[in-house]
Amino acid sequence: MTAKIDDWLLDILACPQSKAPLRLDEEAGELVCDESGLAYPIRDGIPVLLVDEARRIS
């Protein structure tokens, strides 16, 4: 699954837990926060920035 988020949107999005910037993992279809160790899903082109929906990354 590949995901695409416009660059201007990615510039203003932040992790709801740590407030750190997010990076796009297009292959996984997720927005990743390296600081909090969470990956947020992108569903139908819409980022789901809910901590309860995030996946913990190692």
C-alpha positions in Angstrom: 0.0 0.0 0.0 1.4 3.4 -0.9 0.2 6.6 0.6 0.7 10.2 -0.5 0.3 13.3 1.6 0.9 16.8 0.1 4.2 18.4 1.3 2.5 21.5 2.6 0.2 19.3 4.8 3.1 17.2 6.1 4.9 20.4 7.0 2.1 21.4 9.5 1.2 18.0 10.9 2.6 16.9 14.3 2.4 13.9 16.5 -0.5 14.5 18.9 1.5 12.8 21.7 4.9 14.4 21.5 4.2 17.4 19.2 7.2 16.3 17.1 7.2 16.4 13.3 5.9 13.4 11.4 7.6 11.7 8.4 5.8 9.9 5.7 6.3 6.1 5.2 4.7 5.8 1.8 5.1 2.0 1.5 3.5 1.3 4.9 0.9 4.0 4.4 1.7 5.7 7.7 2.9 8.9 9.3 5.7 8.1 11.7 6.9 9.9 14.8 10.4 8.9 15.6 10.3 10.8 19.0 7.2 9.0 20.4 7.7 5.7 18.5 4.3 5.8 17.0 3.0 5.2 13.5 -0.3 6.7 12.5 -2.3 5.1 9.7 -3.5 6.9 6.6 -6.9 5.7 5.5 -8.4 6.7 2.2 -5.8 9.5 2.0 -6.7 10.9 5.4 -4.2 10.8 8.3 -5.7 9.3 11.4 -3.9 11.2 14.2 -5.3 9.4 17.2 -2.9 7.9 19.7 -5.4 5.0 20.2 -5.2 4.2 16.5 -1.4 4.4 16.3 0.9 1.4 16.1 3.9 1.2 18.3 7.2 1.0 16.3 10.4 -0.5 17.5 
